[in-house]
Amino acid sequence: MTDRPSPPSTTSVVISGNNSLTARDSLLFYGTVLGMTTLISGGWALLGYWPVLPFAGLELALLGGALYLMHRRASYRELLVISPEEVRLERGRPRDREVLEWPSPWTRVELAAESAPGSRRRSRLLIVSSGKRTEIAAMITEQERRALHKRLRELLAQARADAAATTMPRDDQVGSG
């Protein structure tokens, strides 16, 4: 009886920032603020203080713009697919997506320390292959980035082991010629 290697595995990792406010919750929040501001500024306008209205409208426009930009930024995702043959990175927003691919055996993950003084980030997680470096996971916290670095190193090691197992001849194939 020979041990046949298990089929090569493919693993996917989704990387996204922390976004606890959903689009529905944002609309509910904006609607509440819109109603309260309209009620208060309308009351002041009825008392003759009409210059309050343009400032209330400007305030609502700025709040709506900020919520829109926040959700646009929160829709950014990175999907990393690791297989024995390749490492594939799909990143961006649903309508604006970039796809990068590297061969798994020649790809590694590095955690580079940020050396710029006053920098808010302390490290950068990089995919390195063929002399090129690509930063990933810039939107997560330092602790999450370190844990992801460790996990990606394990997944790449497993992918290399799977690739080696599929290229080596099995016991029943050796000497059968």
C-alpha positions in Angstrom: 0.0 0.0 0.0 1.4 3.3 -1.0 0.6 6.7 0.6 -0.7 8.9 -2.2 -0.2 12.6 -1.6 -3.4 14.5 -0.9 -4.5 16.8 -3.7 -2.8 20.2 -3.8 -4.8 22.7 -1.8 -5.8 26.2 -2.7 -6.3 28.7 0.0 -8.0 32.1 -0.2 -7.5 35.0 2.2 -9.7 38.1 2.1 -8.1 41.2 3.5 -10.2 44.2 4.3 -10.3 47.1 6.8 -12.6 47.2 9.8 -15.9 48.7 8.7 -18.5 48.3 11.3 -20.9 50.8 9.8 -23.0 49.2 7.0 -24.5 51.2 4.2 -28.0 50.8 5.7 -26.8 52.1 9.1 -25.1 55.1 7.3 -28.4 55.9 5.5 -30.3 55.6 8.8 -27.7 57.9 10.6 -27.8 60.4 7.7 -31.6 60.4 7.6 -31.8 61.0 11.3 -29.3 63.9 11.2 -31.1 65.3 8.1 -34.5 65.2 9.9 -33.2 66.8 13.1 -31.2 69.5 11.2 -34.2 70.4 9.0 -36.5 70.6 12.0 -34.2 72.8 14.0 -33.1 75.1 11.2 -36.7 75.3 9.9 -37.8 76.4 13.3 -35.1 79.1 13.4 -36.0 80.2 9.8 -39.7 80.6 10.9 -38.6 82.9 13.7 -36.8 85.1 11.1 -33.3 83.7 11.4 -33.3 82.5 7.7 -29.4 82.7 7.3 -29.3 79.5 9.3 -30.7 77.5 6.3 -27.6 77.8 3.9 -25.3 76.8 6.7 -27.5 73.8 7.6 -27.5 72.7 4.0 -23.7 73.0 3.8 -23.3 71.0 6.9 -25.6 68.2 5.5 -23.7 68.2 2.2 -20.4 67.8 4.0 -21.7 65.0 6.2 -23.1 63.2 3.1 -19.9 63.6 1.2 -17.9 62.3 4.2 -20.1 59.2 4.5 -19.9 58.5 0.8 -16.0 58.7 0.9 -15.9 56.5 3.9 -18.0 53.8 2.2 -16.0 54.1 -1.0 -12.8 53.5 1.0 -14.4 50.6 3.0 -15.3 48.8 -0.2 -11.6 48.2 -1.0 -10.7 44.5 -0.7 -7.7 42.3 -1.3 -8.2 38.6 -2.2 -5.1 36.5 -2.0 -5.3 33.0 -3.5 -2.4 30.7 -2.8 -2.0 27.5 -4.8 1.0 25.2 -5.4 1.3 26.8 -8.9 0.8 30.5 -8.2 0.0 33.3 -5.8 -2.8 35.5 -7.2 -3.7 38.9 -5.7 -7.0 40.6 -6.7 -7.4 44.0 -5.1 -9.5 47.1 -5.4 -13.1 48.0 -5.4 -15.8 46.0 -7.2 -15.6 48.1 -10.4 -11.9 48.9 -10.3 -10.0 45.7 -9.7 -6.3 44.9 -10.2 -5.0 41.3 -10.6 -1.4 40.3 -10.0 0.1 36.8 -10.2 3.4 35.3 -9.1 4.7 31.7 -9.2 4.4 30.2 -5.8 7.9 28.6 -5.6 9.6 32.0 -6.1 7.3 34.1 -3.9 7.8 35.0 -0.3 6.2 37.4 2.2 8.2 40.0 4.1 7.3 42.2 7.0 9.4 45.4 6.5 9.8 47.9 9.3 8.7 51.4 8.5 11.7 53.7 9.1 10.1 57.1 8.4 10.0 59.3 11.6 6.5 60.2 12.6 5.0 57.4 10.5 1.7 56.0 11.8 2.3 52.6 10.4 5.2 50.6 11.9 5.5 47.9 9.2 4.6 47.0 5.7 3.6 43.6 4.5 5.2 42.8 1.2 4.9 40.1 -1.4 8.3 39.6 -3.0 8.8 37.8 -6.3 11.3 38.2 -9.2 12.9 41.2 -7.5 9.6 43.1 -7.3 7.8 44.1 -4.1 4.1 44.6 -3.7 2.5 45.9 -0.5 -0.6 44.3 0.8 -2.8 44.7 3.9 -2.1 48.4 4.4 -5.5 48.9 5.8 -5.3 46.6 8.8 -3.7 47.1 12.2 -0.2 46.4 13.1 -1.1 43.3 15.2 -3.3 42.0 12.4 -0.5 42.6 9.9 1.9 40.6 12.0 -0.5 37.7 12.4 -1.3 37.7 8.7 2.5 37.7 7.9 2.9 34.5 10.0 -0.2 32.9 8.4 0.9 33.7 4.9 4.4 32.3 5.5 2.7 29.0 6.6 0.4 28.9 3.6 3.3 29.6 1.2 5.4 26.8 2.8 2.4 24.4 2.4 2.0 25.4 -1.2 5.7 24.7 -1.9 5.4 21.4 -0.1 2.3 20.5 -2.2 4.1 21.5 -5.4 7.1 19.4 -4.5 4.9 16.4 -3.7 3.1 16.6 -7.1 6.4 16.8 -9.0 8.2 13.9 -7.2 7.5 10.4 -8.5 5.3 8.2 -6.3 6.7 4.9 -4.9 4.6 2.9 -7.4 6.0 5.0 -10.3 9.7 4.5 -9.4 11.4 1.6 -11.2 8.4 0.5 -13.2 10.2 1.0 -16.5 
